[in-house]
Amino acid sequence: MKSVAVEMGAQVYLDEGGEVVGAVRAVAPDHILVFIEGAGDFVVKGPGVRASHHGKVILDPENVDPQLVEAARHAHEHETE
């Protein structure tokens, strides 16, 4: 089992180098709580975190709730320039 350090407030991404889709709202020993813009909070268990570095958390879309992935893909749809 891998262990990664995750900080509250870290930006959340689906892909390395991709667009920010949310932020870490809470950190627990067995999961993190991730806020996805426009969709709310989601629980992500350890396998759902691919990497964490430099204030970023990269999720593993194969190991998180499919609803989170769908919400993340639409996180910026309602933004205006």
mmCIF file of the N, C-alpha and C atoms, coordinates in Angstrom:
data_MODEL
# 
_entry.id   MODEL 
# 
loop_
_atom_site.group_PDB 
_atom_site.id 
_atom_site.type_symbol 
_atom_site.label_atom_id 
_atom_site.label_alt_id 
_atom_site.label_comp_id 
_atom_site.label_asym_id 
_atom_site.label_entity_id 
_atom_site.label_seq_id 
_atom_site.pdbx_PDB_ins_code 
_atom_site.Cartn_x 
_atom_site.Cartn_y 
_atom_site.Cartn_z 
_atom_site.occupancy 
_atom_site.B_iso_or_equiv 
_atom_site.pdbx_formal_charge 
_atom_site.auth_seq_id 
_atom_site.auth_comp_id 
_atom_site.auth_asym_id 
_atom_site.auth_atom_id 
_atom_site.pdbx_PDB_model_num 
ATOM 1   N N  . MET A 1 1  ? 0.840   -1.183 0.000   1.00 0.00 ? 1  MET A N  1 
ATOM 2   C CA . MET A 1 1  ? 0.000   0.000  0.000   1.00 0.00 ? 1  MET A CA 1 
ATOM 3   C C  . MET A 1 1  ? 0.882   1.242  0.000   1.00 0.00 ? 1  MET A C  1 
ATOM 4   N N  . LYS A 1 2  ? 0.619   2.158  -0.931  1.00 0.00 ? 2  LYS A N  1 
ATOM 5   C CA . LYS A 1 2  ? 1.427   3.363  -1.017  1.00 0.00 ? 2  LYS A CA 1 
ATOM 6   C C  . LYS A 1 2  ? 0.923   4.405  -0.017  1.00 0.00 ? 2  LYS A C  1 
ATOM 7   N N  . SER A 1 3  ? 1.798   5.297  0.353   1.00 0.00 ? 3  SER A N  1 
ATOM 8   C CA . SER A 1 3  ? 1.442   6.377  1.257   1.00 0.00 ? 3  SER A CA 1 
ATOM 9   C C  . SER A 1 3  ? 1.945   7.685  0.659   1.00 0.00 ? 3  SER A C  1 
ATOM 10  N N  . VAL A 1 4  ? 1.047   8.663  0.546   1.00 0.00 ? 4  VAL A N  1 
ATOM 11  C CA . VAL A 1 4  ? 1.436   9.971  0.038   1.00 0.00 ? 4  VAL A CA 1 
ATOM 12  C C  . VAL A 1 4  ? 0.962   11.030 1.014   1.00 0.00 ? 4  VAL A C  1 
ATOM 13  N N  . ALA A 1 5  ? 1.723   12.082 1.140   1.00 0.00 ? 5  ALA A N  1 
ATOM 14  C CA . ALA A 1 5  ? 1.349   13.192 2.017   1.00 0.00 ? 5  ALA A CA 1 
ATOM 15  C C  . ALA A 1 5  ? 0.449   14.145 1.240   1.00 0.00 ? 5  ALA A C  1 
ATOM 16  N N  . VAL A 1 6  ? -0.710  14.422 1.797   1.00 0.00 ? 6  VAL A N  1 
ATOM 17  C CA . VAL A 1 6  ? -1.666  15.329 1.174   1.00 0.00 ? 6  VAL A CA 1 
ATOM 18  C C  . VAL A 1 6  ? -1.964  16.447 2.160   1.00 0.00 ? 6  VAL A C  1 
ATOM 19  N N  . GLU A 1 7  ? -1.938  17.681 1.668   1.00 0.00 ? 7  GLU A N  1 
ATOM 20  C CA . GLU A 1 7  ? -2.203  18.835 2.521   1.00 0.00 ? 7  GLU A CA 1 
ATOM 21  C C  . GLU A 1 7  ? -3.587  19.409 2.248   1.00 0.00 ? 7  GLU A C  1 
ATOM 22  N N  . MET A 1 8  ? -4.256  19.838 3.313   1.00 0.00 ? 8  MET A N  1 
ATOM 23  C CA . MET A 1 8  ? -5.525  20.511 3.162   1.00 0.00 ? 8  MET A CA 1 
ATOM 24  C C  . MET A 1 8  ? -5.294  21.780 2.338   1.00 0.00 ? 8  MET A C  1 
ATOM 25  N N  . GLY A 1 9  ? -6.187  22.040 1.401   1.00 0.00 ? 9  GLY A N  1 
ATOM 26  C CA . GLY A 1 9  ? -6.064  23.208 0.536   1.00 0.00 ? 9  GLY A CA 1 
ATOM 27  C C  . GLY A 1 9  ? -5.332  22.933 -0.766  1.00 0.00 ? 9  GLY A C  1 
ATOM 28  N N  . ALA A 1 10 ? -4.737  21.754 -0.902  1.00 0.00 ? 10 ALA A N  1 
ATOM 29  C CA . ALA A 1 10 ? -4.025  21.425 -2.141  1.00 0.00 ? 10 ALA A CA 1 
ATOM 30  C C  . ALA A 1 10 ? -4.994  21.447 -3.325  1.00 0.00 ? 10 ALA A C  1 
ATOM 31  N N  . GLN A 1 11 ? -4.489  21.882 -4.475  1.00 0.00 ? 11 GLN A N  1 
ATOM 32  C CA . GLN A 1 11 ? -5.292  21.873 -5.691  1.00 0.00 ? 11 GLN A CA 1 
ATOM 33  C C  . GLN A 1 11 ? -5.409  20.443 -6.204  1.00 0.00 ? 11 GLN A C  1 
ATOM 34  N N  . VAL A 1 12 ? -6.564  20.127 -6.787  1.00 0.00 ? 12 VAL A N  1 
ATOM 35  C CA . VAL A 1 12 ? -6.836  18.765 -7.255  1.00 0.00 ? 12 VAL A CA 1 
ATOM 36  C C  . VAL A 1 12 ? -6.923  18.762 -8.782  1.00 0.00 ? 12 VAL A C  1 
ATOM 37  N N  . TYR A 1 13 ? -6.289  17.756 -9.369  1.00 0.00 ? 13 TYR A N  1 
ATOM 38  C CA . TYR A 1 13 ? -6.245  17.578 -10.825 1.00 0.00 ? 13 TYR A CA 1 
ATOM 39  C C  . TYR A 1 13 ? -6.627  16.148 -11.180 1.00 0.00 ? 13 TYR A C  1 
ATOM 40  N N  . LEU A 1 14 ? -7.164  15.954 -12.382 1.00 0.00 ? 14 LEU A N  1 
ATOM 41  C CA . LEU A 1 14 ? -7.378  14.599 -12.898 1.00 0.00 ? 14 LEU A CA 1 
ATOM 42  C C  . LEU A 1 14 ? -6.140  14.090 -13.615 1.00 0.00 ? 14 LEU A C  1 
ATOM 43  N N  . ASP A 1 15 ? -5.370  15.007 -14.185 1.00 0.00 ? 15 ASP A N  1 
ATOM 44  C CA . ASP A 1 15 ? -4.181  14.635 -14.951 1.00 0.00 ? 15 ASP A CA 1 
ATOM 45  C C  . ASP A 1 15 ? -3.034  15.553 -14.585 1.00 0.00 ? 15 ASP A C  1 
ATOM 46  N N  . GLU A 1 16 ? -1.833  15.009 -14.550 1.00 0.00 ? 16 GLU A N  1 
ATOM 47  C CA . GLU A 1 16 ? -0.629  15.827 -14.357 1.00 0.00 ? 16 GLU A CA 1 
ATOM 48  C C  . GLU A 1 16 ? -0.571  16.851 -15.484 1.00 0.00 ? 16 GLU A C  1 
ATOM 49  N N  . GLY A 1 17 ? -0.426  18.117 -15.144 1.00 0.00 ? 17 GLY A N  1 
ATOM 50  C CA . GLY A 1 17 ? -0.374  19.168 -16.147 1.00 0.00 ? 17 GLY A CA 1 
ATOM 51  C C  . GLY A 1 17 ? -1.730  19.599 -16.661 1.00 0.00 ? 17 GLY A C  1 
ATOM 52  N N  . GLY A 1 18 ? -2.786  19.003 -16.120 1.00 0.00 ? 18 GLY A N  1 
ATOM 53  C CA . GLY A 1 18 ? -4.139  19.355 -16.555 1.00 0.00 ? 18 GLY A CA 1 
ATOM 54  C C  . GLY A 1 18 ? -4.669  20.574 -15.827 1.00 0.00 ? 18 GLY A C  1 
ATOM 55  N N  . GLU A 1 19 ? -5.959  20.758 -15.901 1.00 0.00 ? 19 GLU A N  1 
ATOM 56  C CA . GLU A 1 19 ? -6.641  21.901 -15.323 1.00 0.00 ? 19 GLU A CA 1 
ATOM 57  C C  . GLU A 1 19 ? -7.056  21.602 -13.878 1.00 0.00 ? 19 GLU A C  1 
ATOM 58  N N  . VAL A 1 20 ? -6.984  22.590 -13.004 1.00 0.00 ? 20 VAL A N  1 
ATOM 59  C CA . VAL A 1 20 ? -7.440  22.440 -11.625 1.00 0.00 ? 20 VAL A CA 1 
ATOM 60  C C  . VAL A 1 20 ? -8.941  22.170 -11.644 1.00 0.00 ? 20 VAL A C  1 
ATOM 61  N N  . VAL A 1 21 ? -9.380  21.135 -10.921 1.00 0.00 ? 21 VAL A N  1 
ATOM 62  C CA . VAL A 1 21 ? -10.808 20.810 -10.878 1.00 0.00 ? 21 VAL A CA 1 
ATOM 63  C C  . VAL A 1 21 ? -11.400 20.979 -9.485  1.00 0.00 ? 21 VAL A C  1 
ATOM 64  N N  . GLY A 1 22 ? -10.542 21.192 -8.491  1.00 0.00 ? 22 GLY A N  1 
ATOM 65  C CA . GLY A 1 22 ? -11.053 21.347 -7.144  1.00 0.00 ? 22 GLY A CA 1 
ATOM 66  C C  . GLY A 1 22 ? -9.943  21.515 -6.132  1.00 0.00 ? 22 GLY A C  1 
ATOM 67  N N  . ALA A 1 23 ? -10.292 21.240 -4.854  1.00 0.00 ? 23 ALA A N  1 
ATOM 68  C CA . ALA A 1 23 ? -9.332  21.412 -3.767  1.00 0.00 ? 23 ALA A CA 1 
ATOM 69  C C  . ALA A 1 23 ? -9.602  20.395 -2.662  1.00 0.00 ? 23 ALA A C  1 
ATOM 70  N N  . VAL A 1 24 ? -8.562  20.093 -1.907  1.00 0.00 ? 24 VAL A N  1 
ATOM 71  C CA . VAL A 1 24 ? -8.684  19.196 -0.762  1.00 0.00 ? 24 VAL A CA 1 
ATOM 72  C C  . VAL A 1 24 ? -9.259  19.993 0.401   1.00 0.00 ? 24 VAL A C  1 
ATOM 73  N N  . ARG A 1 25 ? -10.392 19.520 0.953   1.00 0.00 ? 25 ARG A N  1 
ATOM 74  C CA . ARG A 1 25 ? -11.046 20.218 2.065   1.00 0.00 ? 25 ARG A CA 1 
ATOM 75  C C  . ARG A 1 25 ? -10.726 19.598 3.409   1.00 0.00 ? 25 ARG A C  1 
ATOM 76  N N  . ALA A 1 26 ? -10.400 18.310 3.431   1.00 0.00 ? 26 ALA A N  1 
ATOM 77  C CA . ALA A 1 26 ? -10.075 17.645 4.693   1.00 0.00 ? 26 ALA A CA 1 
ATOM 78  C C  . ALA A 1 26 ? -9.198  16.440 4.402   1.00 0.00 ? 26 ALA A C  1 
ATOM 79  N N  . VAL A 1 27 ? -8.359  16.109 5.385   1.00 0.00 ? 27 VAL A N  1 
ATOM 80  C CA . VAL A 1 27 ? -7.466  14.960 5.271   1.00 0.00 ? 27 VAL A CA 1 
ATOM 81  C C  . VAL A 1 27 ? -7.698  14.059 6.477   1.00 0.00 ? 27 VAL A C  1 
ATOM 82  N N  . ALA A 1 28 ? -7.970  12.784 6.230   1.00 0.00 ? 28 ALA A N  1 
ATOM 83  C CA . ALA A 1 28 ? -8.159  11.781 7.280   1.00 0.00 ? 28 ALA A CA 1 
ATOM 84  C C  . ALA A 1 28 ? -7.165  10.655 7.038   1.00 0.00 ? 28 ALA A C  1 
ATOM 85  N N  . PRO A 1 29 ? -6.966  9.777  8.018   1.00 0.00 ? 29 PRO A N  1 
ATOM 86  C CA . PRO A 1 29 ? -5.993  8.697  7.836   1.00 0.00 ? 29 PRO A CA 1 
ATOM 87  C C  . PRO A 1 29 ? -6.282  7.769  6.653   1.00 0.00 ? 29 PRO A C  1 
ATOM 88  N N  . ASP A 1 30 ? -7.570  7.579  6.312   1.00 0.00 ? 30 ASP A N  1 
ATOM 89  C CA . ASP A 1 30 ? -7.900  6.633  5.242   1.00 0.00 ? 30 ASP A CA 1 
ATOM 90  C C  . ASP A 1 30 ? -8.568  7.256  4.024   1.00 0.00 ? 30 ASP A C  1 
ATOM 91  N N  . HIS A 1 31 ? -8.711  8.588  3.995   1.00 0.00 ? 31 HIS A N  1 
ATOM 92  C CA . HIS A 1 31 ? -9.322  9.239  2.836   1.00 0.00 ? 31 HIS A CA 1 
ATOM 93  C C  . HIS A 1 31 ? -9.070  10.743 2.884   1.00 0.00 ? 31 HIS A C  1 
ATOM 94  N N  . ILE A 1 32 ? -9.376  11.387 1.763   1.00 0.00 ? 32 ILE A N  1 
ATOM 95  C CA . ILE A 1 32 ? -9.387  12.853 1.727   1.00 0.00 ? 32 ILE A CA 1 
ATOM 96  C C  . ILE A 1 32 ? -10.771 13.283 1.246   1.00 0.00 ? 32 ILE A C  1 
ATOM 97  N N  . LEU A 1 33 ? -11.167 14.477 1.622   1.00 0.00 ? 33 LEU A N  1 
ATOM 98  C CA . LEU A 1 33 ? -12.415 15.056 1.155   1.00 0.00 ? 33 LEU A CA 1 
ATOM 99  C C  . LEU A 1 33 ? -12.046 16.103 0.113   1.00 0.00 ? 33 LEU A C  1 
ATOM 100 N N  . VAL A 1 34 ? -12.560 15.914 -1.089  1.00 0.00 ? 34 VAL A N  1 
ATOM 101 C CA . VAL A 1 34 ? -12.222 16.778 -2.217  1.00 0.00 ? 34 VAL A CA 1 
ATOM 102 C C  . VAL A 1 34 ? -13.455 17.556 -2.640  1.00 0.00 ? 34 VAL A C  1 
ATOM 103 N N  . PHE A 1 35 ? -13.313 18.874 -2.748  1.00 0.00 ? 35 PHE A N  1 
ATOM 104 C CA . PHE A 1 35 ? -14.380 19.717 -3.272  1.00 0.00 ? 35 PHE A CA 1 
ATOM 105 C C  . PHE A 1 35 ? -14.142 19.884 -4.764  1.00 0.00 ? 35 PHE A C  1 
ATOM 106 N N  . ILE A 1 36 ? -15.143 19.515 -5.564  1.00 0.00 ? 36 ILE A N  1 
ATOM 107 C CA . ILE A 1 36 ? -15.073 19.696 -7.013  1.00 0.00 ? 36 ILE A CA 1 
ATOM 108 C C  . ILE A 1 36 ? -15.944 20.891 -7.371  1.00 0.00 ? 36 ILE A C  1 
ATOM 109 N N  . GLU A 1 37 ? -15.359 21.847 -8.059  1.00 0.00 ? 37 GLU A N  1 
ATOM 110 C CA . GLU A 1 37 ? -16.069 23.063 -8.424  1.00 0.00 ? 37 GLU A CA 1 
ATOM 111 C C  . GLU A 1 37 ? -17.385 22.743 -9.138  1.00 0.00 ? 37 GLU A C  1 
ATOM 112 N N  . GLY A 1 38 ? -18.464 23.309 -8.645  1.00 0.00 ? 38 GLY A N  1 
ATOM 113 C CA . GLY A 1 38 ? -19.771 23.128 -9.261  1.00 0.00 ? 38 GLY A CA 1 
ATOM 114 C C  . GLY A 1 38 ? -20.481 21.842 -8.889  1.00 0.00 ? 38 GLY A C  1 
ATOM 115 N N  . ALA A 1 39 ? -19.855 20.965 -8.086  1.00 0.00 ? 39 ALA A N  1 
ATOM 116 C CA . ALA A 1 39 ? -20.487 19.679 -7.779  1.00 0.00 ? 39 ALA A CA 1 
ATOM 117 C C  . ALA A 1 39 ? -20.491 19.323 -6.296  1.00 0.00 ? 39 ALA A C  1 
ATOM 118 N N  . GLY A 1 40 ? -19.594 19.893 -5.509  1.00 0.00 ? 40 GLY A N  1 
ATOM 119 C CA . GLY A 1 40 ? -19.584 19.598 -4.078  1.00 0.00 ? 40 GLY A CA 1 
ATOM 120 C C  . GLY A 1 40 ? -18.450 18.690 -3.659  1.00 0.00 ? 40 GLY A C  1 
ATOM 121 N N  . ASP A 1 41 ? -18.656 18.043 -2.507  1.00 0.00 ? 41 ASP A N  1 
ATOM 122 C CA . ASP A 1 41 ? -17.615 17.232 -1.873  1.00 0.00 ? 41 ASP A CA 1 
ATOM 123 C C  . ASP A 1 41 ? -17.687 15.759 -2.260  1.00 0.00 ? 41 ASP A C  1 
ATOM 124 N N  . PHE A 1 42 ? -16.512 15.146 -2.374  1.00 0.00 ? 42 PHE A N  1 
ATOM 125 C CA . PHE A 1 42 ? -16.393 13.719 -2.675  1.00 0.00 ? 42 PHE A CA 1 
ATOM 126 C C  . PHE A 1 42 ? -15.319 13.127 -1.775  1.00 0.00 ? 42 PHE A C  1 
ATOM 127 N N  . VAL A 1 43 ? -15.555 11.903 -1.302  1.00 0.00 ? 43 VAL A N  1 
ATOM 128 C CA . VAL A 1 43 ? -14.557 11.167 -0.521  1.00 0.00 ? 43 VAL A CA 1 
ATOM 129 C C  . VAL A 1 43 ? -13.667 10.405 -1.491  1.00 0.00 ? 43 VAL A C  1 
ATOM 130 N N  . VAL A 1 44 ? -12.362 10.540 -1.305  1.00 0.00 ? 44 VAL A N  1 
ATOM 131 C CA . VAL A 1 44 ? -11.395 9.814  -2.136  1.00 0.00 ? 44 VAL A CA 1 
ATOM 132 C C  . VAL A 1 44 ? -10.536 8.965  -1.213  1.00 0.00 ? 44 VAL A C  1 
ATOM 133 N N  . LYS A 1 45 ? -10.591 7.655  -1.394  1.00 0.00 ? 45 LYS A N  1 
ATOM 134 C CA . LYS A 1 45 ? -9.774  6.719  -0.616  1.00 0.00 ? 45 LYS A CA 1 
ATOM 135 C C  . LYS A 1 45 ? -8.354  6.688  -1.179  1.00 0.00 ? 45 LYS A C  1 
ATOM 136 N N  . GLY A 1 46 ? -7.439  6.125  -0.440  1.00 0.00 ? 46 GLY A N  1 
ATOM 137 C CA . GLY A 1 46 ? -6.021  6.092  -0.802  1.00 0.00 ? 46 GLY A CA 1 
ATOM 138 C C  . GLY A 1 46 ? -5.700  5.739  -2.240  1.00 0.00 ? 46 GLY A C  1 
ATOM 139 N N  . PRO A 1 47 ? -6.271  4.648  -2.794  1.00 0.00 ? 47 PRO A N  1 
ATOM 140 C CA . PRO A 1 47 ? -5.936  4.284  -4.174  1.00 0.00 ? 47 PRO A CA 1 
ATOM 141 C C  . PRO A 1 47 ? -6.348  5.322  -5.211  1.00 0.00 ? 47 PRO A C  1 
ATOM 142 N N  . GLY A 1 48 ? -7.230  6.236  -4.830  1.00 0.00 ? 48 GLY A N  1 
ATOM 143 C CA . GLY A 1 48 ? -7.691  7.262  -5.756  1.00 0.00 ? 48 GLY A CA 1 
ATOM 144 C C  . GLY A 1 48 ? -6.705  8.396  -5.945  1.00 0.00 ? 48 GLY A C  1 
ATOM 145 N N  . VAL A 1 49 ? -5.665  8.430  -5.099  1.00 0.00 ? 49 VAL A N  1 
ATOM 146 C CA . VAL A 1 49 ? -4.642  9.476  -5.212  1.00 0.00 ? 49 VAL A CA 1 
ATOM 147 C C  . VAL A 1 49 ? -3.432  8.899  -5.944  1.00 0.00 ? 49 VAL A C  1 
ATOM 148 N N  . ARG A 1 50 ? -3.175  9.402  -7.136  1.00 0.00 ? 50 ARG A N  1 
ATOM 149 C CA . ARG A 1 50 ? -2.032  8.933  -7.925  1.00 0.00 ? 50 ARG A CA 1 
ATOM 150 C C  . ARG A 1 50 ? -0.736  9.552  -7.416  1.00 0.00 ? 50 ARG A C  1 
ATOM 151 N N  . ALA A 1 51 ? -0.777  10.872 -7.103  1.00 0.00 ? 51 ALA A N  1 
ATOM 152 C CA . ALA A 1 51 ? 0.424   11.577 -6.649  1.00 0.00 ? 51 ALA A CA 1 
ATOM 153 C C  . ALA A 1 51 ? 0.017   12.823 -5.873  1.00 0.00 ? 51 ALA A C  1 
ATOM 154 N N  . SER A 1 52 ? 0.951   13.292 -5.056  1.00 0.00 ? 52 SER A N  1 
ATOM 155 C CA . SER A 1 52 ? 0.763   14.537 -4.321  1.00 0.00 ? 52 SER A CA 1 
ATOM 156 C C  . SER A 1 52 ? 2.121   15.211 -4.198  1.00 0.00 ? 52 SER A C  1 
ATOM 157 N N  . HIS A 1 53 ? 2.224   16.429 -4.740  1.00 0.00 ? 53 HIS A N  1 
ATOM 158 C CA . HIS A 1 53 ? 3.480   17.164 -4.680  1.00 0.00 ? 53 HIS A CA 1 
ATOM 159 C C  . HIS A 1 53 ? 3.244   18.635 -4.987  1.00 0.00 ? 53 HIS A C  1 
ATOM 160 N N  . HIS A 1 54 ? 4.068   19.490 -4.415  1.00 0.00 ? 54 HIS A N  1 
ATOM 161 C CA . HIS A 1 54 ? 4.034   20.932 -4.687  1.00 0.00 ? 54 HIS A CA 1 
ATOM 162 C C  . HIS A 1 54 ? 2.638   21.545 -4.555  1.00 0.00 ? 54 HIS A C  1 
ATOM 163 N N  . GLY A 1 55 ? 1.868   21.116 -3.532  1.00 0.00 ? 55 GLY A N  1 
ATOM 164 C CA . GLY A 1 55 ? 0.534   21.662 -3.325  1.00 0.00 ? 55 GLY A CA 1 
ATOM 165 C C  . GLY A 1 55 ? -0.507  21.173 -4.303  1.00 0.00 ? 55 GLY A C  1 
ATOM 166 N N  . LYS A 1 56 ? -0.202  20.071 -4.984  1.00 0.00 ? 56 LYS A N  1 
ATOM 167 C CA . LYS A 1 56 ? -1.112  19.491 -5.971  1.00 0.00 ? 56 LYS A CA 1 
ATOM 168 C C  . LYS A 1 56 ? -1.432  18.047 -5.594  1.00 0.00 ? 56 LYS A C  1 
ATOM 169 N N  . VAL A 1 57 ? -2.653  17.627 -5.875  1.00 0.00 ? 57 VAL A N  1 
ATOM 170 C CA . VAL A 1 57 ? -3.050  16.227 -5.748  1.00 0.00 ? 57 VAL A CA 1 
ATOM 171 C C  . VAL A 1 57 ? -3.539  15.783 -7.115  1.00 0.00 ? 57 VAL A C  1 
ATOM 172 N N  . ILE A 1 58 ? -2.925  14.735 -7.637  1.00 0.00 ? 58 ILE A N  1 
ATOM 173 C CA . ILE A 1 58 ? -3.322  14.168 -8.924  1.00 0.00 ? 58 ILE A CA 1 
ATOM 174 C C  . ILE A 1 58 ? -4.123  12.911 -8.622  1.00 0.00 ? 58 ILE A C  1 
ATOM 175 N N  . LEU A 1 59 ? -5.379  12.890 -9.074  1.00 0.00 ? 59 LEU A N  1 
ATOM 176 C CA . LEU A 1 59 ? -6.235  11.733 -8.838  1.00 0.00 ? 59 LEU A CA 1 
ATOM 177 C C  . LEU A 1 59 ? -6.012  10.666 -9.906  1.00 0.00 ? 59 LEU A C  1 
ATOM 178 N N  . ASP A 1 60 ? -6.373  9.443  -9.560  1.00 0.00 ? 60 ASP A N  1 
ATOM 179 C CA . ASP A 1 60 ? -6.350  8.336  -10.502 1.00 0.00 ? 60 ASP A CA 1 
ATOM 180 C C  . ASP A 1 60 ? -7.795  8.073  -10.915 1.00 0.00 ? 60 ASP A C  1 
ATOM 181 N N  . PRO A 1 61 ? -8.209  8.539  -12.090 1.00 0.00 ? 61 PRO A N  1 
ATOM 182 C CA . PRO A 1 61 ? -9.606  8.407  -12.504 1.00 0.00 ? 61 PRO A CA 1 
ATOM 183 C C  . PRO A 1 61 ? -10.139 6.974  -12.473 1.00 0.00 ? 61 PRO A C  1 
ATOM 184 N N  . GLU A 1 62 ? -9.264  5.999  -12.581 1.00 0.00 ? 62 GLU A N  1 
ATOM 185 C CA . GLU A 1 62 ? -9.693  4.597  -12.546 1.00 0.00 ? 62 GLU A CA 1 
ATOM 186 C C  . GLU A 1 62 ? -10.066 4.139  -11.138 1.00 0.00 ? 62 GLU A C  1 
ATOM 187 N N  . ASN A 1 63 ? -9.633  4.899  -10.119 1.00 0.00 ? 63 ASN A N  1 
ATOM 188 C CA . ASN A 1 63 ? -9.834  4.464  -8.734  1.00 0.00 ? 63 ASN A CA 1 
ATOM 189 C C  . ASN A 1 63 ? -10.620 5.454  -7.876  1.00 0.00 ? 63 ASN A C  1 
ATOM 190 N N  . VAL A 1 64 ? -11.395 6.317  -8.523  1.00 0.00 ? 64 VAL A N  1 
ATOM 191 C CA . VAL A 1 64 ? -12.277 7.219  -7.779  1.00 0.00 ? 64 VAL A CA 1 
ATOM 192 C C  . VAL A 1 64 ? -13.706 7.035  -8.282  1.00 0.00 ? 64 VAL A C  1 
ATOM 193 N N  . ASP A 1 65 ? -14.644 7.572  -7.539  1.00 0.00 ? 65 ASP A N  1 
ATOM 194 C CA . ASP A 1 65 ? -16.059 7.508  -7.887  1.00 0.00 ? 65 ASP A CA 1 
ATOM 195 C C  . ASP A 1 65 ? -16.257 8.066  -9.297  1.00 0.00 ? 65 ASP A C  1 
ATOM 196 N N  . PRO A 1 66 ? -16.913 7.326  -10.180 1.00 0.00 ? 66 PRO A N  1 
ATOM 197 C CA . PRO A 1 66 ? -17.154 7.827  -11.543 1.00 0.00 ? 66 PRO A CA 1 
ATOM 198 C C  . PRO A 1 66 ? -17.903 9.165  -11.556 1.00 0.00 ? 66 PRO A C  1 
ATOM 199 N N  . GLN A 1 67 ? -18.732 9.413  -10.554 1.00 0.00 ? 67 GLN A N  1 
ATOM 200 C CA . GLN A 1 67 ? -19.436 10.694 -10.477 1.00 0.00 ? 67 GLN A CA 1 
ATOM 201 C C  . GLN A 1 67 ? -18.456 11.831 -10.233 1.00 0.00 ? 67 GLN A C  1 
ATOM 202 N N  . LEU A 1 68 ? -17.401 11.577 -9.462  1.00 0.00 ? 68 LEU A N  1 
ATOM 203 C CA . LEU A 1 68 ? -16.362 12.588 -9.248  1.00 0.00 ? 68 LEU A CA 1 
ATOM 204 C C  . LEU A 1 68 ? -15.676 12.906 -10.571 1.00 0.00 ? 68 LEU A C  1 
ATOM 205 N N  . VAL A 1 69 ? -15.331 11.883 -11.323 1.00 0.00 ? 69 VAL A N  1 
ATOM 206 C CA . VAL A 1 69 ? -14.657 12.090 -12.615 1.00 0.00 ? 69 VAL A CA 1 
ATOM 207 C C  . VAL A 1 69 ? -15.551 12.910 -13.545 1.00 0.00 ? 69 VAL A C  1 
ATOM 208 N N  . GLU A 1 70 ? -16.819 12.567 -13.607 1.00 0.00 ? 70 GLU A N  1 
ATOM 209 C CA . GLU A 1 70 ? -17.751 13.304 -14.467 1.00 0.00 ? 70 GLU A CA 1 
ATOM 210 C C  . GLU A 1 70 ? -17.868 14.751 -14.006 1.00 0.00 ? 70 GLU A C  1 
ATOM 211 N N  . ALA A 1 71 ? -17.994 14.966 -12.704 1.00 0.00 ? 71 ALA A N  1 
ATOM 212 C CA . ALA A 1 71 ? -18.080 16.330 -12.163 1.00 0.00 ? 71 ALA A CA 1 
ATOM 213 C C  . ALA A 1 71 ? -16.810 17.113 -12.472 1.00 0.00 ? 71 ALA A C  1 
ATOM 214 N N  . ALA A 1 72 ? -15.657 16.475 -12.331 1.00 0.00 ? 72 ALA A N  1 
ATOM 215 C CA . ALA A 1 72 ? -14.384 17.142 -12.591 1.00 0.00 ? 72 ALA A CA 1 
ATOM 216 C C  . ALA A 1 72 ? -14.252 17.551 -14.054 1.00 0.00 ? 72 ALA A C  1 
ATOM 217 N N  . ARG A 1 73 ? -14.735 16.720 -14.941 1.00 0.00 ? 73 ARG A N  1 
ATOM 218 C CA . ARG A 1 73 ? -14.650 17.040 -16.370 1.00 0.00 ? 73 ARG A CA 1 
ATOM 219 C C  . ARG A 1 73 ? -15.514 18.250 -16.731 1.00 0.00 ? 73 ARG A C  1 
ATOM 220 N N  . HIS A 1 74 ? -16.507 18.556 -15.890 1.00 0.00 ? 74 HIS A N  1 
ATOM 221 C CA . HIS A 1 74 ? -17.413 19.681 -16.164 1.00 0.00 ? 74 HIS A CA 1 
ATOM 222 C C  . HIS A 1 74 ? -17.229 20.822 -15.165 1.00 0.00 ? 74 HIS A C  1 
ATOM 223 N N  . ALA A 1 75 ? -16.153 20.798 -14.415 1.00 0.00 ? 75 ALA A N  1 
ATOM 224 C CA . ALA A 1 75 ? -15.951 21.758 -13.316 1.00 0.00 ? 75 ALA A CA 1 
ATOM 225 C C  . ALA A 1 75 ? -15.937 23.210 -13.775 1.00 0.00 ? 75 ALA A C  1 
ATOM 226 N N  . HIS A 1 76 ? -15.546 23.484 -14.980 1.00 0.00 ? 76 HIS A N  1 
ATOM 227 C CA . HIS A 1 76 ? -15.390 24.871 -15.429 1.00 0.00 ? 76 HIS A CA 1 
ATOM 228 C C  . HIS A 1 76 ? -16.449 25.308 -16.450 1.00 0.00 ? 76 HIS A C  1 
ATOM 229 N N  . GLU A 1 77 ? -17.465 24.501 -16.642 1.00 0.00 ? 77 GLU A N  1 
ATOM 230 C CA . GLU A 1 77 ? -18.474 24.818 -17.665 1.00 0.00 ? 77 GLU A CA 1 
ATOM 231 C C  . GLU A 1 77 ? -19.246 26.096 -17.392 1.00 0.00 ? 77 GLU A C  1 
ATOM 232 N N  . HIS A 1 78 ? -19.462 26.423 -16.124 1.00 0.00 ? 78 HIS A N  1 
ATOM 233 C CA . HIS A 1 78 ? -20.302 27.576 -15.801 1.00 0.00 ? 78 HIS A CA 1 
ATOM 234 C C  . HIS A 1 78 ? -19.517 28.858 -15.553 1.00 0.00 ? 78 HIS A C  1 
ATOM 235 N N  . GLU A 1 79 ? -18.230 28.813 -15.822 1.00 0.00 ? 79 GLU A N  1 
ATOM 236 C CA . GLU A 1 79 ? -17.404 30.010 -15.627 1.00 0.00 ? 79 GLU A CA 1 
ATOM 237 C C  . GLU A 1 79 ? -17.588 30.970 -16.799 1.00 0.00 ? 79 GLU A C  1 
ATOM 238 N N  . THR A 1 80 ? -17.452 32.244 -16.502 1.00 0.00 ? 80 THR A N  1 
ATOM 239 C CA . THR A 1 80 ? -17.476 33.254 -17.557 1.00 0.00 ? 80 THR A CA 1 
ATOM 240 C C  . THR A 1 80 ? -16.147 33.972 -17.565 1.00 0.00 ? 80 THR A C  1 
ATOM 241 N N  . GLU A 1 81 ? -15.775 34.495 -18.687 1.00 0.00 ? 81 GLU A N  1 
ATOM 242 C CA . GLU A 1 81 ? -14.488 35.180 -18.785 1.00 0.00 ? 81 GLU A CA 1 
ATOM 243 C C  . GLU A 1 81 ? -14.618 36.636 -18.471 1.00 0.00 ? 81 GLU A C  1 
# 
